[in-house]
C-alpha cells in the first residue's frame, strides 16, 4: 500500500507540472518571412530611376499583397508607400521618391496576405539611402619626365536631368607596377571649366586614378585607371 501511495503522489506532481508558469509550451508554427529587400545604397543616374528587388526566398509565392511605408529621417510628414506582390513577384521603387540624401526607414504595414486577405507571412523592415551618382573622367599625358593628369568630375543633377560639372575637390592617386596599394598624390579643386589638373615628375611608368568624395546628396566616385 505504501508503494501504491508513492506512485499516486508522483503522478499528481507530474500532472501538476503541465500548468506551472514558465514551463515551455508548444506554440503555433512560425510564419515565413517576407523581407523588404531594397538595397541599402541606391544611386540615381537618370530620370525616373527605378530599382527592382525581391521579398526574400522565404516569402511564400502565394503572397498577393504586402505593403511598406517609407519615412525619411528628419523630414516631417515624409512618406513613400510601396505595394509588393499583387499577383506578381518582386517590388519596385522610383528613387526620386525616396528623399535623396536622407535615410529611409521602410516600415511594414500589416502582414503578407494571400488573395483572400488571409495572413500567410510576416513582414520585415529595411533601411536605405539614396544619393545622386558621380563620375570622373581621367586623362594623362607624358612629356619626358613630366606626367600631367587631368580629371573632369561630374554628378547627376535632378534639376537638369543629366550629369553636370562637379565642384568637389579631386584626389589624385598613383600605384607602382606590381603593387596593389594606391598612394595619395594631392587634392585639386576643379577650375571654372570643370577640369582639375595635377603634374608629377617621374622617370617611371605608373597607374593613376582620380577620386571625388561623397557629399550629403552625391555618392563618391573613382575614375578608371590610366597608365603612363
C-alpha positions in Angstrom: 0.0 0.0 0.0 2.8 2.4 0.8 4.4 1.8 -2.6 1.0 2.5 -4.3 0.7 5.8 -2.4 4.1 6.9 -3.6 3.1 6.2 -7.2 -0.1 8.2 -6.9 1.8 11.1 -5.3 4.3 11.1 -8.1 1.5 11.1 -10.6 -0.1 14.2 -9.0 3.3 16.0 -9.0 4.0 15.1 -12.7 0.5 16.2 -13.7 0.9 19.5 -11.9 3.9 20.4 -13.9 1.8 20.9 -17.0 0.3 24.1 -15.8 3.3 25.6 -14.0 4.0 29.2 -15.1 7.3 29.5 -17.1 7.2 25.9 -18.4 7.9 25.8 -22.2 4.7 25.2 -24.2 4.4 24.2 -27.8 3.2 27.3 -29.7 1.8 27.7 -33.3 4.2 27.2 -36.1 6.1 30.4 -37.0 5.0 32.0 -40.3 7.5 32.5 -43.1 9.1 36.0 -43.5 8.9 38.4 -46.4 12.0 40.7 -46.3 11.8 44.1 -47.9 15.0 43.5 -50.0 15.7 47.1 -51.1 19.5 47.7 -51.4 21.0 49.8 -48.6 22.8 52.1 -51.1 20.9 53.5 -54.0 22.1 55.7 -56.9 20.2 58.0 -59.2 21.9 58.3 -62.6 19.0 59.0 -65.0 15.4 60.4 -64.8 12.8 58.3 -63.1 15.4 55.7 -62.0 13.7 52.5 -60.9 15.2 49.9 -58.7 13.5 46.4 -58.5 14.1 43.9 -55.8 12.5 40.8 -54.2 10.9 39.9 -50.9 13.3 37.1 -50.0 13.5 33.4 -50.8 11.4 32.5 -47.7 8.5 34.7 -48.8 5.6 32.4 -50.0 4.8 32.7 -53.7 1.2 32.9 -52.7 1.7 36.4 -51.2 -0.6 38.6 -53.2 -0.2 41.8 -51.2 2.5 43.2 -48.9 3.0 46.9 -48.1 5.7 49.0 -46.6 5.8 52.7 -45.8 9.0 54.7 -46.2 9.8 57.5 -43.8 12.7 59.9 -44.4 14.7 60.7 -41.2 14.4 64.4 -40.4 11.6 65.2 -42.8 8.3 65.7 -41.1 5.3 64.1 -42.9 7.5 62.3 -45.4 6.2 59.1 -46.8 6.5 56.7 -49.8 4.1 53.8 -49.8 5.3 50.7 -51.7 3.0 47.7 -52.5 4.7 44.5 -53.4 3.1 41.4 -54.9 -0.3 42.0 -56.4 0.0 38.6 -58.0 3.5 39.3 -59.4 6.8 38.6 -57.7 9.0 41.4 -56.5 8.9 45.1 -55.7 9.9 48.4 -57.3 10.7 51.9 -56.2 11.3 55.1 -58.2 14.3 56.5 -56.5 13.3 60.2 -56.9 10.6 59.5 -54.4 13.0 58.3 -51.7 14.3 61.7 -50.5 17.9 61.6 -51.8 20.4 62.3 -49.0 18.1 61.1 -46.3 18.0 57.7 -44.5 14.7 55.9 -45.4 13.2 53.5 -43.0 10.8 51.1 -44.6 8.1 50.1 -42.1 5.8 47.0 -42.6 2.1 47.8 -43.0 0.3 44.8 -41.6 1.3 41.4 -43.0 1.8 39.4 -46.1 -1.7 38.3 -47.4 -2.9 35.8 -50.0 -5.7 36.6 -52.5 -8.3 36.0 -49.8 -6.7 38.5 -47.5 -5.5 35.8 -45.1 -2.2 36.3 -43.2 0.4 33.9 -44.6 3.7 35.7 -43.9 5.3 38.2 -41.5 6.9 41.3 -42.9 10.3 42.7 -42.0 11.6 46.3 -42.1 14.6 47.7 -44.0 16.7 50.8 -44.3 18.1 52.5 -47.4 19.8 55.8 -48.5 19.6 57.3 -52.0 22.1 59.7 -53.5 22.9 61.1 -56.9 25.6 59.3 -58.9 29.0 60.9 -59.7 31.6 60.1 -62.4 35.2 61.1 -63.0 36.9 61.0 -66.4 40.7 61.0 -66.2 43.2 61.6 -69.0 47.0 61.6 -68.8 49.8 62.9 -70.9 53.6 62.4 -70.6 56.4 64.5 -71.9 59.9 63.4 -70.8 59.7 63.0 -67.0 56.6 65.1 -66.5 53.2 63.4 -66.4 50.1 65.7 -66.5 46.8 64.3 -65.1 43.5 66.0 -66.0 40.3 64.9 -64.2 36.8 66.1 -65.0 34.3 65.1 -62.3 30.6 65.3 -62.8 27.4 64.3 -60.9 23.8 63.7 -61.8 21.6 66.8 -61.3 17.9 66.4 -60.6 17.3 69.9 -62.0 18.9 69.4 -65.4 18.1 65.6 -65.6 21.7 64.9 -66.6 25.3 65.0 -65.5 26.8 68.4 -64.7 30.1 69.8 -63.5 31.2 68.7 -60.0 32.6 71.3 -57.7 34.1 69.0 -55.2 37.9 68.7 -55.0 39.6 65.8 -56.7 42.1 63.5 -55.1 44.8 62.1 -57.5 46.4 58.7 -56.7 49.1 56.6 -58.1 50.1 52.9 -58.0 53.5 51.5 -58.7 53.9 48.5 -61.1 53.3 45.2 -59.3 51.8 47.0 -56.2 48.2 46.7 -55.0 48.4 49.9 -52.9 47.2 53.3 -54.2 49.1 56.3 -52.8 47.7 59.8 -52.5 49.4 62.5 -54.6 47.3 65.5 -53.7 44.0 67.3 -54.0 42.9 69.8 -56.7 39.8 72.0 -56.9 38.3 72.0 -60.4 38.7 75.3 -62.3 35.9 77.2 -64.0 35.7 74.8 -66.9 35.4 71.8 -64.6 38.9 70.4 -65.0 41.3 69.5 -62.2 45.0 69.2 -63.2 47.9 67.6 -61.4 51.5 67.3 -62.7 54.0 64.8 -61.4 57.7 64.5 -62.2 58.8 60.8 -62.5 61.0 58.7 -64.8 59.0 55.6 -64.4 55.6 54.4 -65.6 52.7 54.3 -63.0 49.0 53.7 -62.9 46.9 56.8 -61.9 43.3 57.4 -60.9 41.1 60.2 -59.6 38.6 60.3 -56.8 35.8 62.6 -55.5 34.3 62.1 -52.1 30.7 61.7 -51.2 28.6 64.7 -50.2 25.3 65.0 -48.4 23.4 64.1 -51.6 26.1 62.7 -54.0 28.0 59.4 -53.8 31.8 59.1 -54.2 33.3 58.1 -57.5 36.6 56.8 -58.8 37.8 57.2 -62.4 39.1 54.3 -64.5 42.8 53.8 -64.0 45.2 55.2 -66.6 48.8 54.1 -67.0 51.5 56.5 -68.2 
